[in-house]
Amino acid sequence: MIHGIFKQLDAICQFSAAQAHCDIPCKIYDPQIAQIAALSVIRFMDLIQELADKDSLTLAEQAQLGRLMQEKETHAAKVKEEVRVIWGDYFKQPQFDQFPNTNELVHSIMLTGSACKQNISREHGEKLLALVNEFAASFWTTKGVETFTAECPYPPAMQVTYPKLG
């Protein structure tokens, strides 16, 4: 009943929708979700290319292609959202002073994420991961945490920046 009243009120007043990470602030931020999403974009592009290399596709493979395309776009959007939250909620003047190119880096991530959604070029996916790794390295540095780079233990076996913990 209360939901119905608010729904009708919203229809009349047309309130702006608000979404947030948590806005408490919780101080729990980690670029790993963006990194995994970027790796997923590359993996989906690889799987799409495997299908593209076939002479013809069965109905099941055509359905798989549609799912792969959708997931590639979903994960590219996830990269953008995760980076946007960290950039907007965590980065403040001290972090911008430490990494003055942060705004340009985030803008490049947004543009490259869009390019990954728009096409199936693996090079765009690799660039997206490289940019997100750069963002992750600067994020961890602002927290006083050293990082290292290693090959992730699953396909597409790309280099990922990790925090040195413990």
MARDRENFI-830186 format. One record per residue (C-alpha): residue number from 1; y, x, z negated. Coordinates in Angstrom, 2 decimals, decimal comma, padded with zeros to 5 digits. Last residue first. Layout:
(pt NUM; (Y; X; Z));
...
This chain:
(pt 166; (-008,54; 050,10; -004,53));
(pt 165; (-007,00; 048,80; -001,34));
(pt 164; (-006,08; 050,71; 001,79));
(pt 163; (-004,64; 047,93; 003,95));
(pt 162; (-006,18; 047,44; 007,41));
(pt 161; (-004,77; 048,00; 010,91));
(pt 160; (-007,23; 046,93; 013,60));
(pt 159; (-008,68; 048,84; 016,56));
(pt 158; (-010,78; 046,64; 018,84));
(pt 157; (-014,52; 045,92; 018,78));
(pt 156; (-014,25; 042,65; 020,79));
(pt 155; (-016,64; 041,79; 019,23));
(pt 154; (-017,53; 042,60; 015,64));
(pt 153; (-017,13; 045,50; 013,18));
(pt 152; (-013,38; 046,00; 013,72));
(pt 151; (-012,53; 049,51; 014,86));
(pt 150; (-010,44; 051,29; 012,28));
(pt 149; (-006,79; 051,89; 011,47));
(pt 148; (-005,53; 052,82; 008,03));
(pt 147; (-002,85; 051,41; 005,78));
(pt 146; (-001,02; 052,47; 002,65));
(pt 145; (000,30; 049,77; 000,32));
(pt 144; (003,85; 049,97; -001,05));
(pt 143; (004,49; 046,27; -000,43));
(pt 142; (006,99; 047,03; 002,33));
(pt 141; (004,34; 049,35; 003,81));
(pt 140; (001,86; 046,48; 003,93));
(pt 139; (004,23; 044,36; 006,02));
(pt 138; (005,13; 047,29; 008,29));
(pt 137; (001,47; 047,97; 009,03));
(pt 136; (000,73; 044,28; 009,54));
(pt 135; (003,62; 043,93; 012,02));
(pt 134; (002,36; 046,94; 013,98));
(pt 133; (-001,15; 045,44; 013,94));
(pt 132; (000,33; 042,14; 015,16));
(pt 131; (002,02; 043,97; 018,02));
(pt 130; (-001,17; 045,80; 018,99));
(pt 129; (-003,18; 042,56; 018,77));
(pt 128; (-000,73; 040,76; 021,05));
(pt 127; (-000,75; 043,66; 023,52));
(pt 126; (-004,55; 043,51; 023,68));
(pt 125; (-004,40; 039,76; 024,29));
(pt 124; (-001,80; 040,18; 027,02));
(pt 123; (-003,96; 042,86; 028,65));
(pt 122; (-006,91; 040,46; 028,52));
(pt 121; (-005,10; 038,26; 031,06));
(pt 120; (-006,28; 034,66; 030,62));
(pt 119; (-003,02; 032,78; 031,09));
(pt 118; (-000,43; 030,56; 029,43));
(pt 117; (-001,69; 030,72; 025,85));
(pt 116; (-001,80; 034,50; 025,90));
(pt 115; (001,73; 034,57; 027,36));
(pt 114; (002,87; 032,35; 024,48));
(pt 113; (001,41; 034,80; 021,96));
(pt 112; (003,17; 037,58; 023,85));
(pt 111; (006,52; 035,83; 023,52));
(pt 110; (006,04; 035,08; 019,82));
(pt 109; (004,79; 038,60; 019,08));
(pt 108; (007,78; 040,07; 020,94));
(pt 107; (010,12; 037,91; 018,85));
(pt 106; (008,38; 039,14; 015,70));
(pt 105; (008,90; 042,74; 016,77));
(pt 104; (012,55; 042,13; 017,66));
(pt 103; (013,16; 040,54; 014,26));
(pt 102; (011,32; 043,35; 012,48));
(pt 101; (013,27; 046,18; 014,17));
(pt 100; (015,23; 046,99; 011,00));
(pt 99; (012,09; 047,89; 009,05));
(pt 98; (013,17; 049,15; 005,59));
(pt 97; (016,48; 047,30; 005,74));
(pt 96; (014,66; 044,20; 006,98));
(pt 95; (012,28; 044,50; 004,02));
(pt 94; (015,19; 044,79; 001,54));
(pt 93; (017,03; 041,92; 003,30));
(pt 92; (014,18; 039,41; 003,06));
(pt 91; (010,80; 039,22; 004,76));
(pt 90; (008,40; 036,99; 002,83));
(pt 89; (009,20; 033,41; 003,86));
(pt 88; (010,41; 033,62; 007,45));
(pt 87; (008,55; 036,71; 008,65));
(pt 86; (005,37; 035,85; 006,74));
(pt 85; (005,47; 032,25; 007,96));
(pt 84; (006,32; 033,20; 011,56));
(pt 83; (003,49; 035,73; 011,64));
(pt 82; (000,97; 033,08; 010,58));
(pt 81; (002,36; 030,51; 013,01));
(pt 80; (002,43; 032,83; 016,02));
(pt 79; (-001,08; 034,10; 015,43));
(pt 78; (-002,28; 030,51; 014,95));
(pt 77; (-000,73; 029,53; 018,29));
(pt 76; (-002,75; 032,28; 019,98));
(pt 75; (-005,80; 030,98; 018,10));
(pt 74; (-005,33; 027,44; 019,38));
(pt 73; (-004,73; 028,66; 022,94));
(pt 72; (-007,92; 030,70; 022,98));
(pt 71; (-009,77; 027,81; 021,33));
(pt 70; (-008,71; 025,39; 024,06));
(pt 69; (-009,63; 027,81; 026,84));
(pt 68; (-013,02; 028,49; 025,28));
(pt 67; (-013,71; 024,77; 024,90));
(pt 66; (-012,87; 024,10; 028,55));
(pt 65; (-015,02; 027,01; 029,67));
(pt 64; (-017,91; 025,71; 027,56));
(pt 63; (-017,64; 022,34; 029,31));
(pt 62; (-017,77; 024,10; 032,67));
(pt 61; (-020,75; 026,10; 031,42));
(pt 60; (-022,55; 022,89; 030,46));
(pt 59; (-021,81; 021,37; 033,88));
(pt 58; (-023,23; 024,46; 035,51));
(pt 57; (-020,86; 027,07; 036,82));
(pt 56; (-020,82; 028,79; 040,17));
(pt 55; (-020,71; 032,35; 041,46));
(pt 54; (-020,43; 033,78; 037,96));
(pt 53; (-017,74; 036,35; 037,13));
(pt 52; (-015,40; 033,62; 035,87));
(pt 51; (-017,92; 032,75; 033,14));
(pt 50; (-017,91; 036,31; 031,85));
(pt 49; (-014,11; 036,31; 032,16));
(pt 48; (-013,88; 033,28; 029,86));
(pt 47; (-016,05; 035,10; 027,32));
(pt 46; (-013,74; 038,13; 027,45));
(pt 45; (-010,65; 035,92; 027,11));
(pt 44; (-012,26; 034,21; 024,11));
(pt 43; (-012,86; 037,61; 022,53));
(pt 42; (-009,26; 038,67; 023,14));
(pt 41; (-007,90; 035,48; 021,57));
(pt 40; (-010,35; 035,90; 018,67));
(pt 39; (-008,98; 039,38; 017,97));
(pt 38; (-005,50; 037,86; 017,84));
(pt 37; (-006,74; 035,18; 015,41));
(pt 36; (-008,34; 037,86; 013,25));
(pt 35; (-005,06; 039,79; 013,18));
(pt 34; (-003,02; 036,68; 012,39));
(pt 33; (-005,35; 035,83; 009,49));
(pt 32; (-005,13; 039,44; 008,30));
(pt 31; (-001,33; 039,29; 008,06));
(pt 30; (-001,52; 038,52; 004,33));
(pt 29; (000,95; 036,58; 002,22));
(pt 28; (000,52; 035,26; -001,31));
(pt 27; (003,94; 035,31; -002,96));
(pt 26; (003,48; 031,67; -004,07));
(pt 25; (007,05; 030,71; -003,31));
(pt 24; (007,08; 027,66; -004,19));
(pt 23; (007,62; 027,14; -000,46));
(pt 22; (003,91; 026,50; 000,18));
(pt 21; (003,26; 027,57; 003,76));
(pt 20; (005,58; 024,79; 004,79));
(pt 19; (005,86; 021,66; 006,87));
(pt 18; (008,67; 019,14; 006,92));
(pt 17; (008,86; 016,13; 009,21));
(pt 16; (012,35; 014,80; 009,84));
(pt 15; (012,81; 011,25; 008,60));
(pt 14; (012,88; 008,50; 011,21));
(pt 13; (014,81; 005,98; 009,09));
(pt 12; (013,09; 002,82; 010,35));
(pt 11; (009,67; 004,25; 011,19));
(pt 10; (009,81; 006,40; 008,05));
(pt 9; (010,44; 003,32; 005,93));
(pt 8; (007,48; 001,59; 007,58));
(pt 7; (005,23; 004,58; 006,88));
(pt 6; (006,55; 004,85; 003,33));
(pt 5; (005,69; 001,21; 002,70));
(pt 4; (002,24; 001,61; 004,26));
(pt 3; (001,49; 004,69; 002,14));
(pt 2; (002,47; 002,71; -000,98));
(pt 1; (000,00; 000,00; 000,00));
